[in-house]
Amino acid sequence: MAYRVYEGERLVREVETDYAWRVLGERALREEVAEHGLTLTPTGPEDLGMYLIEEDTHV
């Protein structure tokens, strides 16, 4: 996993590490949060795989 710090559009620091747990792909994560009345919206740089999880107001 990469942690990146940006000032505006400029990358100022990056640290990479590994974790012993598994991560979900977008499809599995979207299905998981939907089961709990939540929505998933991509945010940030696309290559970082960051998402905003919010209550689904249409439920």
PyMOL Python script that loads the backbone (N, CA, C, O; Angstrom):
from pymol import cmd

cmd.read_pdbstr("""\
ATOM      1  N   MET A   1       0.843  -1.158   0.000  1.00  0.00           N
ATOM      2  CA  MET A   1       0.000   0.000   0.000  1.00  0.00           C
ATOM      3  C   MET A   1       0.893   1.226   0.000  1.00  0.00           C
ATOM      4  O   MET A   1       1.924   1.256   0.672  1.00  0.00           O
ATOM      5  N   ALA A   2       0.494   2.228  -0.752  1.00  0.00           N
ATOM      6  CA  ALA A   2       1.260   3.474  -0.824  1.00  0.00           C
ATOM      7  C   ALA A   2       0.488   4.590  -0.131  1.00  0.00           C
ATOM      8  O   ALA A   2      -0.701   4.789  -0.377  1.00  0.00           O
ATOM      9  N   TYR A   3       1.177   5.305   0.728  1.00  0.00           N
ATOM     10  CA  TYR A   3       0.627   6.502   1.361  1.00  0.00           C
ATOM     11  C   TYR A   3       1.310   7.688   0.704  1.00  0.00           C
ATOM     12  O   TYR A   3       2.539   7.763   0.678  1.00  0.00           O
ATOM     13  N   ARG A   4       0.530   8.606   0.179  1.00  0.00           N
ATOM     14  CA  ARG A   4       1.083   9.764  -0.522  1.00  0.00           C
ATOM     15  C   ARG A   4       0.539  11.054   0.059  1.00  0.00           C
ATOM     16  O   ARG A   4      -0.637  11.149   0.411  1.00  0.00           O
ATOM     17  N   VAL A   5       1.412  12.043   0.153  1.00  0.00           N
ATOM     18  CA  VAL A   5       1.033  13.371   0.629  1.00  0.00           C
ATOM     19  C   VAL A   5       1.233  14.344  -0.529  1.00  0.00           C
ATOM     20  O   VAL A   5       2.309  14.420  -1.122  1.00  0.00           O
ATOM     21  N   TYR A   6       0.182  15.076  -0.830  1.00  0.00           N
ATOM     22  CA  TYR A   6       0.226  16.048  -1.918  1.00  0.00           C
ATOM     23  C   TYR A   6       0.073  17.459  -1.369  1.00  0.00           C
ATOM     24  O   TYR A   6      -0.660  17.686  -0.407  1.00  0.00           O
ATOM     25  N   GLU A   7       0.762  18.390  -1.980  1.00  0.00           N
ATOM     26  CA  GLU A   7       0.516  19.815  -1.777  1.00  0.00           C
ATOM     27  C   GLU A   7       0.012  20.301  -3.119  1.00  0.00           C
ATOM     28  O   GLU A   7       0.778  20.496  -4.062  1.00  0.00           O
ATOM     29  N   GLY A   8      -1.316  20.493  -3.183  1.00  0.00           N
ATOM     30  CA  GLY A   8      -1.915  20.787  -4.477  1.00  0.00           C
ATOM     31  C   GLY A   8      -1.776  19.549  -5.356  1.00  0.00           C
ATOM     32  O   GLY A   8      -2.202  18.460  -4.972  1.00  0.00           O
ATOM     33  N   GLU A   9      -1.188  19.712  -6.519  1.00  0.00           N
ATOM     34  CA  GLU A   9      -0.970  18.604  -7.447  1.00  0.00           C
ATOM     35  C   GLU A   9       0.414  17.972  -7.283  1.00  0.00           C
ATOM     36  O   GLU A   9       0.716  16.973  -7.937  1.00  0.00           O
ATOM     37  N   ARG A  10       1.249  18.538  -6.427  1.00  0.00           N
ATOM     38  CA  ARG A  10       2.642  18.091  -6.287  1.00  0.00           C
ATOM     39  C   ARG A  10       2.776  17.045  -5.185  1.00  0.00           C
ATOM     40  O   ARG A  10       2.374  17.281  -4.045  1.00  0.00           O
ATOM     41  N   LEU A  11       3.343  15.889  -5.530  1.00  0.00           N
ATOM     42  CA  LEU A  11       3.629  14.840  -4.559  1.00  0.00           C
ATOM     43  C   LEU A  11       4.831  15.269  -3.720  1.00  0.00           C
ATOM     44  O   LEU A  11       5.902  15.539  -4.263  1.00  0.00           O
ATOM     45  N   VAL A  12       4.657  15.334  -2.385  1.00  0.00           N
ATOM     46  CA  VAL A  12       5.755  15.776  -1.521  1.00  0.00           C
ATOM     47  C   VAL A  12       6.331  14.648  -0.676  1.00  0.00           C
ATOM     48  O   VAL A  12       7.446  14.768  -0.168  1.00  0.00           O
ATOM     49  N   ARG A  13       5.579  13.539  -0.514  1.00  0.00           N
ATOM     50  CA  ARG A  13       6.098  12.413   0.257  1.00  0.00           C
ATOM     51  C   ARG A  13       5.335  11.159  -0.102  1.00  0.00           C
ATOM     52  O   ARG A  13       4.133  11.204  -0.365  1.00  0.00           O
ATOM     53  N   GLU A  14       6.039  10.032  -0.112  1.00  0.00           N
ATOM     54  CA  GLU A  14       5.404   8.746  -0.384  1.00  0.00           C
ATOM     55  C   GLU A  14       6.071   7.671   0.465  1.00  0.00           C
ATOM     56  O   GLU A  14       7.297   7.598   0.542  1.00  0.00           O
ATOM     57  N   VAL A  15       5.247   6.836   1.102  1.00  0.00           N
ATOM     58  CA  VAL A  15       5.726   5.725   1.911  1.00  0.00           C
ATOM     59  C   VAL A  15       4.959   4.486   1.474  1.00  0.00           C
ATOM     60  O   VAL A  15       3.736   4.533   1.334  1.00  0.00           O
ATOM     61  N   GLU A  16       5.658   3.387   1.259  1.00  0.00           N
ATOM     62  CA  GLU A  16       5.001   2.139   0.887  1.00  0.00           C
ATOM     63  C   GLU A  16       5.174   1.114   2.000  1.00  0.00           C
ATOM     64  O   GLU A  16       6.223   1.049   2.641  1.00  0.00           O
ATOM     65  N   THR A  17       4.131   0.311   2.224  1.00  0.00           N
ATOM     66  CA  THR A  17       4.162  -0.726   3.253  1.00  0.00           C
ATOM     67  C   THR A  17       3.285  -1.890   2.829  1.00  0.00           C
ATOM     68  O   THR A  17       2.510  -1.772   1.880  1.00  0.00           O
ATOM     69  N   ASP A  18       3.400  -3.003   3.520  1.00  0.00           N
ATOM     70  CA  ASP A  18       2.571  -4.173   3.277  1.00  0.00           C
ATOM     71  C   ASP A  18       1.789  -4.507   4.535  1.00  0.00           C
ATOM     72  O   ASP A  18       2.253  -4.278   5.652  1.00  0.00           O
ATOM     73  N   TYR A  19       0.596  -5.051   4.339  1.00  0.00           N
ATOM     74  CA  TYR A  19      -0.243  -5.468   5.453  1.00  0.00           C
ATOM     75  C   TYR A  19      -0.611  -6.933   5.297  1.00  0.00           C
ATOM     76  O   TYR A  19      -0.604  -7.467   4.187  1.00  0.00           O
ATOM     77  N   ALA A  20      -0.932  -7.579   6.402  1.00  0.00           N
ATOM     78  CA  ALA A  20      -1.260  -8.997   6.394  1.00  0.00           C
ATOM     79  C   ALA A  20      -2.739  -9.252   6.095  1.00  0.00           C
ATOM     80  O   ALA A  20      -3.160 -10.408   6.116  1.00  0.00           O
ATOM     81  N   TRP A  21      -3.530  -8.240   5.824  1.00  0.00           N
ATOM     82  CA  TRP A  21      -4.937  -8.467   5.516  1.00  0.00           C
ATOM     83  C   TRP A  21      -5.194  -8.307   4.023  1.00  0.00           C
ATOM     84  O   TRP A  21      -4.368  -7.772   3.282  1.00  0.00           O
ATOM     85  N   ARG A  22      -6.343  -8.778   3.612  1.00  0.00           N
ATOM     86  CA  ARG A  22      -6.724  -8.695   2.205  1.00  0.00           C
ATOM     87  C   ARG A  22      -7.549  -7.437   1.979  1.00  0.00           C
ATOM     88  O   ARG A  22      -8.218  -6.947   2.888  1.00  0.00           O
ATOM     89  N   VAL A  23      -7.494  -6.937   0.789  1.00  0.00           N
ATOM     90  CA  VAL A  23      -8.302  -5.779   0.425  1.00  0.00           C
ATOM     91  C   VAL A  23      -9.311  -6.197  -0.635  1.00  0.00           C
ATOM     92  O   VAL A  23      -9.098  -7.169  -1.358  1.00  0.00           O
ATOM     93  N   LEU A  24     -10.403  -5.461  -0.721  1.00  0.00           N
ATOM     94  CA  LEU A  24     -11.451  -5.734  -1.695  1.00  0.00           C
ATOM     95  C   LEU A  24     -11.252  -4.901  -2.943  1.00  0.00           C
ATOM     96  O   LEU A  24     -10.763  -3.773  -2.881  1.00  0.00           O
ATOM     97  N   GLY A  25     -11.632  -5.461  -4.068  1.00  0.00           N
ATOM     98  CA  GLY A  25     -11.686  -4.681  -5.290  1.00  0.00           C
ATOM     99  C   GLY A  25     -12.928  -3.802  -5.261  1.00  0.00           C
ATOM    100  O   GLY A  25     -13.780  -3.955  -4.386  1.00  0.00           O
ATOM    101  N   GLU A  26     -13.032  -2.885  -6.211  1.00  0.00           N
ATOM    102  CA  GLU A  26     -14.153  -1.949  -6.208  1.00  0.00           C
ATOM    103  C   GLU A  26     -15.505  -2.659  -6.256  1.00  0.00           C
ATOM    104  O   GLU A  26     -16.421  -2.293  -5.520  1.00  0.00           O
ATOM    105  N   ARG A  27     -15.635  -3.651  -7.098  1.00  0.00           N
ATOM    106  CA  ARG A  27     -16.926  -4.338  -7.228  1.00  0.00           C
ATOM    107  C   ARG A  27     -17.346  -4.993  -5.908  1.00  0.00           C
ATOM    108  O   ARG A  27     -18.483  -4.823  -5.467  1.00  0.00           O
ATOM    109  N   ALA A  28     -16.443  -5.732  -5.284  1.00  0.00           N
ATOM    110  CA  ALA A  28     -16.765  -6.393  -4.019  1.00  0.00           C
ATOM    111  C   ALA A  28     -17.054  -5.375  -2.915  1.00  0.00           C
ATOM    112  O   ALA A  28     -17.963  -5.571  -2.109  1.00  0.00           O
ATOM    113  N   LEU A  29     -16.283  -4.295  -2.881  1.00  0.00           N
ATOM    114  CA  LEU A  29     -16.509  -3.256  -1.878  1.00  0.00           C
ATOM    115  C   LEU A  29     -17.864  -2.596  -2.091  1.00  0.00           C
ATOM    116  O   LEU A  29     -18.591  -2.356  -1.128  1.00  0.00           O
ATOM    117  N   ARG A  30     -18.215  -2.299  -3.343  1.00  0.00           N
ATOM    118  CA  ARG A  30     -19.509  -1.682  -3.658  1.00  0.00           C
ATOM    119  C   ARG A  30     -20.656  -2.594  -3.196  1.00  0.00           C
ATOM    120  O   ARG A  30     -21.634  -2.114  -2.621  1.00  0.00           O
ATOM    121  N   GLU A  31     -20.541  -3.900  -3.444  1.00  0.00           N
ATOM    122  CA  GLU A  31     -21.567  -4.854  -3.019  1.00  0.00           C
ATOM    123  C   GLU A  31     -21.660  -4.921  -1.499  1.00  0.00           C
ATOM    124  O   GLU A  31     -22.756  -4.970  -0.939  1.00  0.00           O
ATOM    125  N   GLU A  32     -20.510  -4.923  -0.835  1.00  0.00           N
ATOM    126  CA  GLU A  32     -20.468  -4.996   0.630  1.00  0.00           C
ATOM    127  C   GLU A  32     -21.141  -3.783   1.270  1.00  0.00           C
ATOM    128  O   GLU A  32     -21.961  -3.939   2.174  1.00  0.00           O
ATOM    129  N   VAL A  33     -20.805  -2.579   0.813  1.00  0.00           N
ATOM    130  CA  VAL A  33     -21.394  -1.381   1.434  1.00  0.00           C
ATOM    131  C   VAL A  33     -22.879  -1.253   1.105  1.00  0.00           C
ATOM    132  O   VAL A  33     -23.651  -0.747   1.919  1.00  0.00           O
ATOM    133  N   ALA A  34     -23.288  -1.712  -0.093  1.00  0.00           N
ATOM    134  CA  ALA A  34     -24.697  -1.644  -0.481  1.00  0.00           C
ATOM    135  C   ALA A  34     -25.566  -2.481   0.451  1.00  0.00           C
ATOM    136  O   ALA A  34     -26.712  -2.120   0.721  1.00  0.00           O
ATOM    137  N   GLU A  35     -25.032  -3.591   0.941  1.00  0.00           N
ATOM    138  CA  GLU A  35     -25.770  -4.439   1.877  1.00  0.00           C
ATOM    139  C   GLU A  35     -26.106  -3.706   3.176  1.00  0.00           C
ATOM    140  O   GLU A  35     -26.992  -4.124   3.921  1.00  0.00           O
ATOM    141  N   HIS A  36     -25.399  -2.621   3.438  1.00  0.00           N
ATOM    142  CA  HIS A  36     -25.592  -1.851   4.673  1.00  0.00           C
ATOM    143  C   HIS A  36     -26.199  -0.477   4.405  1.00  0.00           C
ATOM    144  O   HIS A  36     -26.139   0.411   5.256  1.00  0.00           O
ATOM    145  N   GLY A  37     -26.797  -0.302   3.195  1.00  0.00           N
ATOM    146  CA  GLY A  37     -27.450   0.963   2.870  1.00  0.00           C
ATOM    147  C   GLY A  37     -26.483   2.097   2.602  1.00  0.00           C
ATOM    148  O   GLY A  37     -26.808   3.260   2.841  1.00  0.00           O
ATOM    149  N   LEU A  38     -25.290   1.769   2.106  1.00  0.00           N
ATOM    150  CA  LEU A  38     -24.271   2.771   1.847  1.00  0.00           C
ATOM    151  C   LEU A  38     -23.917   2.803   0.357  1.00  0.00           C
ATOM    152  O   LEU A  38     -24.155   1.834  -0.364  1.00  0.00           O
ATOM    153  N   THR A  39     -23.354   3.910  -0.092  1.00  0.00           N
ATOM    154  CA  THR A  39     -22.901   4.044  -1.472  1.00  0.00           C
ATOM    155  C   THR A  39     -21.393   4.247  -1.500  1.00  0.00           C
ATOM    156  O   THR A  39     -20.782   4.645  -0.508  1.00  0.00           O
ATOM    157  N   LEU A  40     -20.816   3.966  -2.648  1.00  0.00           N
ATOM    158  CA  LEU A  40     -19.374   4.060  -2.838  1.00  0.00           C
ATOM    159  C   LEU A  40     -19.100   5.001  -4.001  1.00  0.00           C
ATOM    160  O   LEU A  40     -19.629   4.806  -5.095  1.00  0.00           O
ATOM    161  N   THR A  41     -18.272   6.025  -3.773  1.00  0.00           N
ATOM    162  CA  THR A  41     -17.924   6.989  -4.811  1.00  0.00           C
ATOM    163  C   THR A  41     -16.409   7.119  -4.875  1.00  0.00           C
ATOM    164  O   THR A  41     -15.771   7.409  -3.862  1.00  0.00           O
ATOM    165  N   PRO A  42     -15.816   6.907  -6.068  1.00  0.00           N
ATOM    166  CA  PRO A  42     -14.366   7.098  -6.192  1.00  0.00           C
ATOM    167  C   PRO A  42     -13.975   8.538  -5.853  1.00  0.00           C
ATOM    168  O   PRO A  42     -14.720   9.474  -6.143  1.00  0.00           O
ATOM    169  N   THR A  43     -12.803   8.708  -5.236  1.00  0.00           N
ATOM    170  CA  THR A  43     -12.303  10.037  -4.903  1.00  0.00           C
ATOM    171  C   THR A  43     -10.774  10.022  -4.974  1.00  0.00           C
ATOM    172  O   THR A  43     -10.162   8.963  -4.841  1.00  0.00           O
ATOM    173  N   GLY A  44     -10.167  11.158  -5.179  1.00  0.00           N
ATOM    174  CA  GLY A  44      -8.707  11.241  -5.220  1.00  0.00           C
ATOM    175  C   GLY A  44      -8.134  10.675  -6.503  1.00  0.00           C
ATOM    176  O   GLY A  44      -8.880  10.333  -7.421  1.00  0.00           O
ATOM    177  N   PRO A  45      -6.811  10.574  -6.576  1.00  0.00           N
ATOM    178  CA  PRO A  45      -6.155  10.042  -7.765  1.00  0.00           C
ATOM    179  C   PRO A  45      -6.615   8.592  -8.035  1.00  0.00           C
ATOM    180  O   PRO A  45      -6.633   7.761  -7.127  1.00  0.00           O
ATOM    181  N   GLU A  46      -6.975   8.313  -9.262  1.00  0.00           N
ATOM    182  CA  GLU A  46      -7.541   7.013  -9.623  1.00  0.00           C
ATOM    183  C   GLU A  46      -6.643   5.840  -9.252  1.00  0.00           C
ATOM    184  O   GLU A  46      -7.138   4.791  -8.839  1.00  0.00           O
ATOM    185  N   ASP A  47      -5.337   6.002  -9.393  1.00  0.00           N
ATOM    186  CA  ASP A  47      -4.420   4.890  -9.122  1.00  0.00           C
ATOM    187  C   ASP A  47      -4.296   4.542  -7.639  1.00  0.00           C
ATOM    188  O   ASP A  47      -3.695   3.523  -7.299  1.00  0.00           O
ATOM    189  N   LEU A  48      -4.854   5.372  -6.746  1.00  0.00           N
ATOM    190  CA  LEU A  48      -4.786   5.091  -5.312  1.00  0.00           C
ATOM    191  C   LEU A  48      -5.955   4.244  -4.827  1.00  0.00           C
ATOM    192  O   LEU A  48      -5.899   3.688  -3.730  1.00  0.00           O
ATOM    193  N   GLY A  49      -7.015   4.136  -5.629  1.00  0.00           N
ATOM    194  CA  GLY A  49      -8.156   3.319  -5.238  1.00  0.00           C
ATOM    195  C   GLY A  49      -8.848   3.799  -3.975  1.00  0.00           C
ATOM    196  O   GLY A  49      -9.212   2.990  -3.120  1.00  0.00           O
ATOM    197  N   MET A  50      -9.034   5.109  -3.849  1.00  0.00           N
ATOM    198  CA  MET A  50      -9.694   5.677  -2.672  1.00  0.00           C
ATOM    199  C   MET A  50     -11.171   5.890  -2.966  1.00  0.00           C
ATOM    200  O   MET A  50     -11.550   6.244  -4.082  1.00  0.00           O
ATOM    201  N   TYR A  51     -12.010   5.667  -1.938  1.00  0.00           N
ATOM    202  CA  TYR A  51     -13.453   5.795  -2.105  1.00  0.00           C
ATOM    203  C   TYR A  51     -14.068   6.522  -0.926  1.00  0.00           C
ATOM    204  O   TYR A  51     -13.572   6.449   0.198  1.00  0.00           O
ATOM    205  N   LEU A  52     -15.142   7.214  -1.198  1.00  0.00           N
ATOM    206  CA  LEU A  52     -15.951   7.861  -0.169  1.00  0.00           C
ATOM    207  C   LEU A  52     -17.162   6.966   0.065  1.00  0.00           C
ATOM    208  O   LEU A  52     -17.866   6.623  -0.885  1.00  0.00           O
ATOM    209  N   ILE A  53     -17.412   6.586   1.305  1.00  0.00           N
ATOM    210  CA  ILE A  53     -18.548   5.746   1.653  1.00  0.00           C
ATOM    211  C   ILE A  53     -19.542   6.607   2.423  1.00  0.00           C
ATOM    212  O   ILE A  53     -19.213   7.191   3.456  1.00  0.00           O
ATOM    213  N   GLU A  54     -20.774   6.674   1.893  1.00  0.00           N
ATOM    214  CA  GLU A  54     -21.812   7.522   2.491  1.00  0.00           C
ATOM    215  C   GLU A  54     -23.130   6.760   2.579  1.00  0.00           C
ATOM    216  O   GLU A  54     -23.316   5.736   1.921  1.00  0.00           O
ATOM    217  N   GLU A  55     -24.037   7.276   3.400  1.00  0.00           N
ATOM    218  CA  GLU A  55     -25.386   6.709   3.467  1.00  0.00           C
ATOM    219  C   GLU A  55     -26.070   6.886   2.121  1.00  0.00           C
ATOM    220  O   GLU A  55     -25.948   7.938   1.492  1.00  0.00           O
ATOM    221  N   ASP A  56     -26.784   5.868   1.679  1.00  0.00           N
ATOM    222  CA  ASP A  56     -27.543   5.946   0.438  1.00  0.00           C
ATOM    223  C   ASP A  56     -28.866   6.627   0.747  1.00  0.00           C
ATOM    224  O   ASP A  56     -29.718   6.045   1.418  1.00  0.00           O
ATOM    225  N   THR A  57     -29.047   7.842   0.271  1.00  0.00           N
ATOM    226  CA  THR A  57     -30.262   8.610   0.567  1.00  0.00           C
ATOM    227  C   THR A  57     -31.449   8.149  -0.265  1.00  0.00           C
ATOM    228  O   THR A  57     -32.562   8.632  -0.058  1.00  0.00           O
ATOM    229  N   HIS A  58     -31.243   7.223  -1.203  1.00  0.00           N
ATOM    230  CA  HIS A  58     -32.316   6.729  -2.062  1.00  0.00           C
ATOM    231  C   HIS A  58     -32.921   5.418  -1.562  1.00  0.00           C
ATOM    232  O   HIS A  58     -33.742   4.806  -2.245  1.00  0.00           O
ATOM    233  N   VAL A  59     -32.512   4.993  -0.372  1.00  0.00           N
ATOM    234  CA  VAL A  59     -33.023   3.716   0.167  1.00  0.00           C
ATOM    235  C   VAL A  59     -34.262   3.973   0.958  1.00  0.00           C
ATOM    236  O   VAL A  59     -34.854   3.039   1.498  1.00  0.00           O
TER     237      VAL A  59
END
""", "prot")
cmd.dss("prot")
cmd.show_as("cartoon", "prot")
cmd.util.cbc("prot")
cmd.orient("prot")
